[in-house]
């Protein structure tokens, strides 16, 4: 009986860990995307021409 309780607890813990990691990854990617978007908007013109293709490919 104790073993099944432990197993249930471990499985719950695993699920929570996976969800937590996925959320963290998603947030990191979103923040990265936002930062790139801001950089694209505020980049000086010589750099903008070079980075515009990269920015467009990332922001989509």
C-alpha positions as CSV (number, residue, x, y, z in Angstrom):
1,X,0.0,0.0,0.0
2,X,2.8,2.4,0.9
3,X,4.5,1.6,-2.4
4,X,1.5,2.6,-4.5
5,X,1.3,5.8,-2.6
6,X,4.9,6.5,-3.3
7,X,4.5,5.7,-7.0
8,X,1.5,8.0,-7.3
9,X,3.4,10.8,-5.6
10,X,6.4,10.3,-7.9
11,X,4.2,10.3,-11.0
12,X,2.5,13.5,-9.8
13,X,5.9,15.0,-9.2
14,X,7.1,14.1,-12.6
15,X,4.0,15.6,-14.3
16,X,4.4,18.8,-12.3
17,X,8.1,19.0,-13.2
18,X,7.4,18.5,-16.9
19,X,4.7,21.2,-16.9
20,X,6.9,23.5,-15.0
21,X,9.8,23.0,-17.4
22,X,7.5,23.4,-20.4
23,X,6.1,26.7,-19.0
24,X,9.6,27.9,-18.3
25,X,10.8,27.0,-21.8
26,X,7.7,28.7,-23.4
27,X,8.3,31.9,-21.3
28,X,12.0,31.9,-22.3
29,X,11.1,31.6,-25.9
30,X,8.5,34.3,-25.7
31,X,10.8,36.7,-24.0
32,X,13.5,35.9,-26.6
33,X,11.0,36.6,-29.3
34,X,10.0,39.9,-27.7
35,X,13.6,41.0,-27.3
36,X,14.3,40.2,-31.0
37,X,11.2,42.1,-32.0
38,X,12.3,45.2,-30.0
39,X,15.9,44.9,-31.4
40,X,14.5,44.8,-34.9
41,X,12.4,47.9,-34.3
42,X,15.2,49.9,-32.7
43,X,18.1,48.7,-34.8
44,X,20.0,51.4,-36.8
45,X,19.4,51.4,-40.5
46,X,22.6,49.8,-41.8
47,X,22.1,46.9,-39.4
48,X,18.4,46.8,-40.0
49,X,18.8,45.8,-43.7
50,X,21.1,43.0,-42.7
51,X,19.0,41.8,-39.8
52,X,15.5,42.4,-41.3
53,X,15.4,38.9,-42.9
54,X,16.5,37.3,-39.7
55,X,14.0,39.3,-37.7
56,X,11.1,38.5,-40.1
57,X,12.0,34.8,-40.0
58,X,12.1,34.8,-36.2
59,X,9.0,36.9,-35.6
60,X,6.8,34.6,-37.7
